[in-house]
Amino acid sequence: MAEDLEKTLVLDQKMNEVFDWSQSELPVRDALWDHYMEQNGKDTIKTEEQMKPVLDMSDADVKALAEKELK
């Protein structure tokens, strides 16, 4: 169970705590969700499909993805 908490730690941290380039206080999870919602024309089903793999990513992979998608 502790492993699961570690895996999602970055997802639950505020953007400005994880990235020095961000001023946002949204959790990384919410920032990625909002980004994908905009990309998908507010299609919740498509966005959910894009977010599912993120939940299983390591912290390093989540950080890299957020950096690529949100910076």
ZASE-670690 format. One record per atom (N, C-alpha, C): x, y, z; atom name. Coordinates in nm, 2 decimals, decimal comma, padded with zeros to 4 digits. Layout:
BEGIN
> px;py;pz;name
> X;Y;Z;CA
...
This chain:
BEGIN
> px;py;pz;name
> 00,08;-00,12;00,00;N
> 00,00;00,00;00,00;CA
> 00,09;00,13;00,00;C
> 00,20;00,12;00,07;N
> 00,29;00,24;00,07;CA
> 00,34;00,27;-00,07;C
> 00,36;00,17;-00,15;N
> 00,41;00,19;-00,28;CA
> 00,31;00,27;-00,36;C
> 00,18;00,24;-00,35;N
> 00,07;00,31;-00,42;CA
> 00,08;00,46;-00,38;C
> 00,10;00,49;-00,26;N
> 00,10;00,63;-00,22;CA
> 00,22;00,70;-00,28;C
> 00,34;00,63;-00,28;N
> 00,46;00,69;-00,34;CA
> 00,44;00,71;-00,49;C
> 00,37;00,62;-00,56;N
> 00,35;00,63;-00,70;CA
> 00,27;00,75;-00,74;C
> 00,17;00,79;-00,66;N
> 00,09;00,90;-00,69;CA
> 00,12;01,03;-00,62;C
> 00,23;01,03;-00,55;N
> 00,27;01,15;-00,47;CA
> 00,28;01,27;-00,56;C
> 00,35;01,27;-00,67;N
> 00,36;01,38;-00,76;CA
> 00,23;01,43;-00,81;C
> 00,14;01,33;-00,84;N
> 00,01;01,37;-00,89;CA
> -00,07;01,45;-00,79;C
> -00,05;01,43;-00,67;N
> -00,12;01,50;-00,57;CA
> -00,06;01,62;-00,51;C
> 00,06;01,65;-00,56;N
> 00,13;01,78;-00,51;CA
> 00,09;01,89;-00,60;C
> 00,10;02,01;-00,54;N
> 00,06;02,13;-00,62;CA
> 00,17;02,15;-00,73;C
> 00,12;02,21;-00,84;N
> 00,22;02,23;-00,95;CA
> 00,34;02,32;-00,91;C
> 00,31;02,42;-00,83;N
> 00,42;02,51;-00,79;CA
> 00,51;02,45;-00,69;C
> 00,47;02,34;-00,63;N
> 00,56;02,27;-00,54;CA
> 00,66;02,17;-00,62;C
> 00,61;02,13;-00,73;N
> 00,69;02,03;-00,81;CA
> 00,77;02,10;-00,91;C
> 00,72;02,21;-00,97;N
> 00,79;02,28;-01,08;CA
> 00,82;02,42;-01,05;C
> 00,94;02,46;-01,06;N
> 00,98;02,60;-01,03;CA
> 00,92;02,70;-01,14;C
> 00,88;02,65;-01,25;N
> 00,83;02,73;-01,36;CA
> 00,68;02,76;-01,35;C
> 00,61;02,69;-01,26;N
> 00,47;02,70;-01,24;CA
> 00,43;02,79;-01,12;C
> 00,33;02,87;-01,14;N
> 00,27;02,95;-01,03;CA
> 00,14;02,88;-00,98;C
> 00,09;02,78;-01,05;N
> -00,04;02,72;-01,02;CA
> -00,04;02,64;-00,89;C
> -00,14;02,66;-00,82;N
> -00,16;02,58;-00,69;CA
> -00,25;02,45;-00,72;C
> -00,28;02,43;-00,84;N
> -00,36;02,31;-00,87;CA
> -00,27;02,18;-00,85;C
> -00,33;02,08;-00,81;N
> -00,25;01,95;-00,80;CA
> -00,21;01,91;-00,95;C
> -00,10;01,84;-00,96;N
> -00,05;01,80;-01,10;CA
> -00,16;01,72;-01,17;C
> -00,23;01,64;-01,09;N
> -00,34;01,56;-01,15;CA
> -00,45;01,64;-01,21;C
> -00,49;01,75;-01,15;N
> -00,59;01,84;-01,20;CA
> -00,54;01,92;-01,32;C
> -00,42;01,96;-01,31;N
> -00,36;02,04;-01,42;CA
> -00,35;01,95;-01,55;C
> -00,31;01,83;-01,53;N
> -00,31;01,74;-01,65;CA
> -00,45;01,71;-01,70;C
> -00,55;01,69;-01,61;N
> -00,69;01,67;-01,65;CA
> -00,74;01,79;-01,73;C
> -00,72;01,91;-01,67;N
> -00,77;02,03;-01,74;CA
> -00,71;02,04;-01,88;C
> -00,58;02,01;-01,89;N
> -00,51;02,02;-02,02;CA
> -00,57;01,93;-02,12;C
> -00,59;01,80;-02,08;N
> -00,64;01,70;-02,17;CA
> -00,79;01,73;-02,20;C
> -00,86;01,79;-02,11;N
> -01,00;01,83;-02,14;CA
> -01,01;01,93;-02,25;C
> -00,92;02,03;-02,24;N
> -00,91;02,13;-02,34;CA
> -00,87;02,07;-02,48;C
> -00,77;01,98;-02,48;N
> -00,73;01,92;-02,60;CA
> -00,84;01,83;-02,66;C
> -00,92;01,77;-02,58;N
> -01,03;01,68;-02,63;CA
> -01,16;01,75;-02,65;C
> -01,17;01,88;-02,65;N
> -01,29;01,95;-02,67;CA
> -01,39;01,92;-02,56;C
> -01,34;01,91;-02,44;N
> -01,43;01,88;-02,32;CA
> -01,49;01,75;-02,32;C
> -01,43;01,65;-02,39;N
> -01,49;01,51;-02,39;CA
> -01,43;01,44;-02,27;C
> -01,52;01,41;-02,18;N
> -01,47;01,35;-02,05;CA
> -01,42;01,20;-02,08;C
> -01,49;01,13;-02,16;N
> -01,45;00,99;-02,19;CA
> -01,31;00,99;-02,25;C
> -01,28;01,07;-02,35;N
> -01,15;01,07;-02,41;CA
> -01,04;01,11;-02,30;C
> -01,08;01,21;-02,22;N
> -00,98;01,26;-02,12;CA
> -00,95;01,15;-02,02;C
> -01,06;01,08;-01,98;N
> -01,04;00,97;-01,88;CA
> -00,95;00,86;-01,94;C
> -00,96;00,83;-02,07;N
> -00,88;00,73;-02,13;CA
> -00,73;00,78;-02,13;C
> -00,71;00,91;-02,15;N
> -00,57;00,96;-02,15;CA
> -00,51;00,96;-02,01;C
> -00,60;00,98;-01,91;N
> -00,55;00,99;-01,78;CA
> -00,52;00,86;-01,71;C
> -00,59;00,75;-01,76;N
> -00,57;00,62;-01,69;CA
> -00,43;00,58;-01,69;C
> -00,35;00,58;-01,80;N
> -00,21;00,54;-01,79;CA
> -00,12;00,62;-01,69;C
> -00,16;00,75;-01,67;N
> -00,09;00,84;-01,59;CA
> -00,09;00,79;-01,44;C
> -00,20;00,73;-01,40;N
> -00,22;00,68;-01,27;CA
> -00,12;00,57;-01,23;C
> -00,07;00,50;-01,33;N
> 00,02;00,39;-01,31;CA
> 00,17;00,43;-01,33;C
> 00,19;00,55;-01,37;N
> 00,33;00,60;-01,39;CA
> 00,41;00,63;-01,27;C
> 00,54;00,62;-01,28;N
> 00,62;00,65;-01,16;CA
> 00,62;00,80;-01,15;C
> 00,67;00,85;-01,03;N
> 00,68;01,00;-01,01;CA
> 00,77;01,06;-01,12;C
> 00,88;01,00;-01,16;N
> 00,96;01,06;-01,26;CA
> 00,89;01,07;-01,39;C
> 00,82;00,97;-01,43;N
> 00,74;00,97;-01,55;CA
> 00,63;01,07;-01,55;C
> 00,56;01,09;-01,44;N
> 00,46;01,19;-01,43;CA
> 00,52;01,33;-01,44;C
> 00,63;01,35;-01,38;N
> 00,70;01,48;-01,39;CA
> 00,74;01,51;-01,53;C
> 00,80;01,41;-01,60;N
> 00,84;01,43;-01,74;CA
> 00,72;01,46;-01,82;C
> 00,61;01,39;-01,80;N
> 00,49;01,41;-01,88;CA
> 00,43;01,55;-01,86;C
> 00,42;01,59;-01,73;N
> 00,37;01,72;-01,70;CA
> 00,46;01,83;-01,76;C
> 00,59;01,81;-01,75;N
> 00,68;01,91;-01,81;CA
> 00,66;01,92;-01,96;C
> 00,64;01,81;-02,02;N
> 00,62;01,81;-02,17;CA
> 00,49;01,87;-02,21;C
> 00,38;01,84;-02,14;N
> 00,25;01,88;-02,17;CA
> 00,21;02,02;-02,12;C
> 00,26;02,06;-02,01;N
> 00,21;02,18;-01,94;CA
> 00,31;02,30;-01,94;C
> 00,43;02,28;-01,97;N
> 00,53;02,39;-01,97;CA
> 00,52;02,48;-02,08;C
